[in-house]
């Protein structure tokens, strides 16, 4: 399992991913799931992966091979972010068609998904979720974040905190807290955590962060967030119970 998220707003983009992969409680390892395919000055392309590791690694390898062939459609010559998202979807389909039947024979889940975020010169920044079937959806101002993997534990803070006008530094902090909340509730999500922040129209990634297990900042954030939640919980008014003089009869079988 994994957890990746992308957030877009008026100021730019934030993408973040954990690095834990497991095939059972006794086989846990780490693999990078956030990849930078940018061509600085012309386009920023960031991809995050979730799902069957052999398929996502195969897709990443194909992206890199295509970049070596100037005649092939690739992440650096497709003219729009939408076409980049379709290209990634097509690569997923090809891999699933070739490997899927063999994985299915052994009852191995062969689903995978991608987050794609970036900006191509002449367009606004964009964020896509590309499903295992190869199709995708685009984030909009009304829904400024997309998630893949173990999404449920990290979603509430995003729902309650983010808007399309949230300052980008605050967006990055929210993304980190979303991943930390997921790690707290699910051991299949874990560090190193990779975070990228992109300022719109800069066409270069100038803010990258990797937080490893035991990182002092990560520990400080977790401790402060937990304490803040406890204080907020304690400040919530007590329930106003309805009072009655009639004792209900309790029947014990």
Helices and strands as residue ranges (DSSP letters): E 3-9, E 12-17, E 20-22, E 28-30, E 34-36, E 43-51, H 53-67, H 81-105, E 112-120, E 126-130, E 136-138, E 145-149, H 152-161, H 168-185, E 193-199, E 207-211, H 216-235
